[in-house]
């Protein structure tokens, strides 16, 4: 990463680190996002339980995600924990890093196309975007959705090239809502009626797949939760109306993504 954060991280912040040295009871790392500041992981914070060989858990040169425990700015000490980062947090952090790296690469490519200094342009563009947005990638997603005009932030030629590259490299964001539908009916033409009910849900963009035992998996993908929830509500309202009219037992339960 070319863009570096200033100062020190916050306590409880997740940070990407590179292992630089391993001692019998501690691990030294550098913070990739903070200019290579040095931090320490005590053996008790490497992994839960008794550790026989610390090298079974960390290797020199390895990238790891840690949580900041304590900071002593006067002494320049930073204490980290590896064991307090779960897999979900690790995935989220690594995804955040990948998005940042992609954003930086896009800006540097646009700079070269405009015969500008890549590093200087990256710094200038980042400073302007980060005044309003939490990350460059967040702003770039808005560009993909047509909600942000970069010419209001940078000069028109650079904005045009940035926009072109962004749309080539970044897919529109999406969210997914899921649930299970239970449908049963004693009617002779029940199967046909249930198929019609499923198609009513699918008209809003949802997919409905038979899961067995009178249950069906519903999945709806959209650009944002507000839009997805609106479409889901419409689908369920129409489906429930049809089910009531045709004496179909209909039930919908949300499931976690």
DAFENHU-V48651 format. One record per pair of residues at least 4 apart in sequence whose C-alpha atoms are under 7 Angstrom apart, sorted by sequence separation. I is the first residue (numbers start at 0). J is the second residue. D is the distance in whole Angstrom. If there is no record, write none. Layout:
i->I j->J d->D
i->I j->J d->D
This chain:
i->8 j->12 d->7
i->21 j->25 d->6
i->22 j->26 d->6
i->30 j->34 d->7
i->31 j->35 d->5
i->40 j->44 d->6
i->41 j->45 d->7
i->53 j->57 d->7
i->54 j->58 d->6
i->71 j->75 d->6
i->72 j->76 d->6
i->84 j->88 d->6
i->85 j->89 d->6
i->86 j->90 d->6
i->87 j->91 d->6
i->88 j->92 d->6
i->89 j->93 d->6
i->90 j->94 d->6
i->91 j->95 d->6
i->92 j->96 d->6
i->93 j->97 d->6
i->94 j->98 d->6
i->95 j->99 d->6
i->96 j->100 d->6
i->97 j->101 d->6
i->98 j->102 d->6
i->99 j->103 d->6
i->100 j->104 d->6
i->101 j->105 d->6
i->102 j->106 d->6
i->103 j->107 d->6
i->104 j->108 d->6
i->105 j->109 d->6
i->106 j->110 d->6
i->107 j->111 d->6
i->108 j->112 d->6
i->109 j->113 d->6
i->110 j->114 d->6
i->111 j->115 d->6
i->116 j->120 d->6
i->117 j->121 d->6
i->118 j->122 d->6
i->119 j->123 d->6
i->120 j->124 d->6
i->121 j->125 d->6
i->122 j->126 d->6
i->123 j->127 d->7
i->124 j->128 d->6
i->125 j->129 d->6
i->126 j->130 d->6
i->128 j->132 d->6
i->129 j->133 d->6
i->133 j->137 d->7
i->134 j->138 d->7
i->135 j->139 d->6
i->136 j->140 d->6
i->137 j->141 d->7
i->138 j->142 d->6
i->139 j->143 d->6
i->140 j->144 d->6
i->141 j->145 d->6
i->142 j->146 d->6
i->149 j->153 d->6
i->150 j->154 d->6
i->153 j->157 d->7
i->154 j->158 d->6
i->155 j->159 d->6
i->156 j->160 d->6
i->157 j->161 d->6
i->158 j->162 d->6
i->159 j->163 d->6
i->160 j->164 d->6
i->161 j->165 d->6
i->162 j->166 d->6
i->163 j->167 d->6
i->164 j->168 d->6
i->165 j->169 d->6
i->185 j->189 d->7
i->188 j->192 d->6
i->189 j->193 d->6
i->190 j->194 d->6
i->191 j->195 d->6
i->192 j->196 d->6
i->193 j->197 d->6
i->194 j->198 d->6
i->195 j->199 d->6
i->196 j->200 d->7
i->197 j->201 d->6
i->198 j->202 d->6
i->201 j->205 d->5
i->210 j->214 d->5
i->223 j->227 d->6
i->224 j->228 d->6
i->225 j->229 d->6
i->226 j->230 d->6
i->227 j->231 d->6
i->228 j->232 d->6
i->229 j->233 d->6
i->230 j->234 d->6
i->231 j->235 d->6
i->232 j->236 d->6
i->233 j->237 d->6
i->234 j->238 d->6
i->235 j->239 d->6
i->236 j->240 d->6
i->237 j->241 d->6
i->238 j->242 d->6
i->239 j->243 d->6
i->240 j->244 d->6
i->241 j->245 d->6
i->242 j->246 d->6
i->243 j->247 d->6
i->21 j->26 d->5
i->30 j->35 d->5
i->40 j->45 d->7
i->71 j->76 d->5
i->84 j->89 d->6
i->110 j->115 d->5
i->111 j->116 d->7
i->115 j->120 d->7
i->129 j->134 d->6
i->132 j->137 d->7
i->141 j->146 d->5
i->142 j->147 d->5
i->150 j->155 d->5
i->153 j->158 d->6
i->184 j->189 d->6
i->200 j->205 d->6
i->201 j->206 d->6
i->209 j->214 d->6
i->210 j->215 d->5
i->221 j->226 d->7
i->242 j->247 d->5
i->20 j->26 d->6
i->21 j->27 d->6
i->29 j->35 d->5
i->30 j->36 d->5
i->70 j->76 d->6
i->71 j->77 d->6
i->110 j->116 d->6
i->111 j->117 d->6
i->129 j->135 d->7
i->132 j->138 d->6
i->141 j->147 d->5
i->142 j->148 d->7
i->201 j->207 d->7
i->209 j->215 d->4
i->210 j->216 d->6
i->221 j->227 d->5
i->242 j->248 d->7
i->20 j->27 d->5
i->29 j->36 d->5
i->30 j->37 d->6
i->70 j->77 d->5
i->110 j->117 d->5
i->128 j->135 d->6
i->208 j->215 d->5
i->209 j->216 d->6
i->220 j->227 d->7
i->242 j->249 d->6
i->19 j->27 d->6
i->20 j->28 d->7
i->29 j->37 d->4
i->69 j->77 d->6
i->70 j->78 d->6
i->150 j->158 d->5
i->207 j->215 d->6
i->208 j->216 d->5
i->219 j->227 d->7
i->18 j->27 d->6
i->19 j->28 d->5
i->28 j->37 d->6
i->29 j->38 d->6
i->69 j->78 d->5
i->149 j->158 d->5
i->207 j->216 d->6
i->208 j->217 d->7
i->18 j->28 d->4
i->19 j->29 d->7
i->27 j->37 d->7
i->28 j->38 d->5
i->68 j->78 d->5
i->107 j->117 d->5
i->110 j->120 d->6
i->125 j->135 d->7
i->197 j->207 d->6
i->207 j->217 d->5
i->239 j->249 d->7
i->17 j->28 d->5
i->18 j->29 d->7
i->27 j->38 d->6
i->28 j->39 d->6
i->67 j->78 d->6
i->68 j->79 d->5
i->107 j->118 d->7
i->206 j->217 d->6
i->207 j->218 d->7
i->16 j->28 d->6
i->17 j->29 d->5
i->27 j->39 d->5
i->67 j->79 d->5
i->68 j->80 d->7
i->205 j->217 d->7
i->206 j->218 d->5
i->16 j->29 d->5
i->17 j->30 d->7
i->26 j->39 d->6
i->27 j->40 d->6
i->66 j->79 d->6
i->67 j->80 d->6
i->205 j->218 d->6
i->206 j->219 d->6
i->16 j->30 d->5
i->17 j->31 d->7
i->25 j->39 d->7
i->26 j->40 d->5
i->65 j->79 d->6
i->66 j->80 d->5
i->107 j->121 d->6
i->205 j->219 d->4
i->15 j->30 d->6
i->16 j->31 d->5
i->25 j->40 d->6
i->26 j->41 d->6
i->65 j->80 d->5
i->66 j->81 d->7
i->106 j->121 d->6
i->204 j->219 d->7
i->14 j->30 d->7
i->15 j->31 d->6
i->25 j->41 d->4
i->65 j->81 d->5
i->15 j->32 d->7
i->24 j->41 d->6
i->25 j->42 d->5
i->64 j->81 d->7
i->66 j->83 d->7
i->24 j->42 d->5
i->66 j->84 d->6
i->103 j->121 d->7
i->65 j->84 d->6
i->142 j->162 d->7
i->143 j->165 d->7
i->143 j->166 d->6
i->64 j->89 d->6
i->127 j->152 d->7
i->139 j->165 d->7
i->144 j->171 d->6
i->203 j->230 d->6
i->4 j->32 d->6
i->5 j->33 d->6
i->143 j->171 d->6
i->3 j->32 d->5
i->4 j->33 d->5
i->3 j->33 d->6
i->23 j->53 d->7
i->183 j->213 d->6
i->3 j->34 d->6
i->140 j->171 d->7
i->182 j->213 d->6
i->203 j->234 d->6
i->140 j->172 d->7
i->181 j->213 d->6
i->182 j->214 d->6
i->102 j->135 d->6
i->181 j->214 d->4
i->102 j->136 d->6
i->180 j->214 d->6
i->181 j->215 d->6
i->200 j->234 d->5
i->45 j->80 d->6
i->46 j->81 d->7
i->47 j->82 d->6
i->179 j->214 d->7
i->180 j->215 d->5
i->199 j->234 d->7
i->200 j->235 d->7
i->44 j->80 d->5
i->45 j->81 d->5
i->46 j->82 d->5
i->179 j->215 d->6
i->180 j->216 d->6
i->44 j->81 d->6
i->45 j->82 d->5
i->99 j->136 d->6
i->179 j->216 d->5
i->180 j->217 d->7
i->38 j->76 d->7
i->39 j->77 d->6
i->40 j->78 d->6
i->44 j->82 d->6
i->98 j->136 d->6
i->178 j->216 d->6
i->179 j->217 d->6
i->199 j->237 d->7
i->200 j->238 d->6
i->20 j->59 d->6
i->38 j->77 d->5
i->39 j->78 d->5
i->40 j->79 d->5
i->178 j->217 d->5
i->199 j->238 d->6
i->18 j->58 d->7
i->19 j->59 d->5
i->38 j->78 d->6
i->39 j->79 d->6
i->40 j->80 d->6
i->177 j->217 d->6
i->178 j->218 d->7
i->18 j->59 d->5
i->19 j->60 d->6
i->38 j->79 d->7
i->177 j->218 d->5
i->18 j->60 d->5
i->176 j->218 d->6
i->177 j->219 d->6
i->196 j->238 d->6
i->17 j->60 d->6
i->18 j->61 d->5
i->175 j->218 d->7
i->176 j->219 d->5
i->17 j->61 d->6
i->18 j->62 d->7
i->113 j->157 d->7
i->175 j->219 d->6
i->176 j->220 d->7
i->17 j->62 d->5
i->175 j->220 d->4
i->196 j->241 d->7
i->16 j->62 d->6
i->17 j->63 d->6
i->174 j->220 d->6
i->175 j->221 d->7
i->15 j->62 d->7
i->16 j->63 d->5
i->173 j->220 d->6
i->174 j->221 d->5
i->15 j->63 d->6
i->16 j->64 d->6
i->109 j->157 d->7
i->173 j->221 d->5
i->174 j->222 d->6
i->15 j->64 d->5
i->173 j->222 d->4
i->174 j->223 d->6
i->14 j->64 d->6
i->15 j->65 d->7
i->172 j->222 d->6
i->173 j->223 d->6
i->174 j->224 d->6
i->13 j->64 d->7
i->14 j->65 d->5
i->109 j->160 d->6
i->13 j->65 d->6
i->14 j->66 d->6
i->109 j->161 d->6
i->13 j->66 d->5
i->12 j->66 d->6
i->13 j->67 d->6
i->11 j->66 d->6
i->12 j->67 d->5
i->106 j->161 d->7
i->11 j->67 d->5
i->105 j->161 d->7
i->10 j->67 d->5
i->11 j->68 d->6
i->9 j->67 d->7
i->10 j->68 d->6
i->10 j->69 d->6
i->105 j->164 d->6
i->105 j->165 d->7
i->184 j->246 d->7
i->184 j->247 d->5
i->183 j->247 d->6
i->184 j->248 d->6
i->182 j->247 d->7
i->183 j->248 d->5
i->182 j->248 d->5
i->182 j->249 d->5
i->181 j->249 d->6
i->182 j->250 d->7
i->181 j->250 d->5
i->180 j->250 d->6
i->181 j->251 d->6
i->180 j->251 d->5
i->179 j->251 d->6
i->180 j->252 d->7
i->178 j->251 d->7
i->179 j->252 d->5
i->178 j->252 d->5
i->179 j->253 d->6
i->178 j->253 d->4
i->177 j->253 d->6
i->178 j->254 d->5
i->177 j->254 d->6
i->177 j->255 d->7
i->177 j->256 d->7
i->176 j->256 d->7
i->0 j->100 d->6
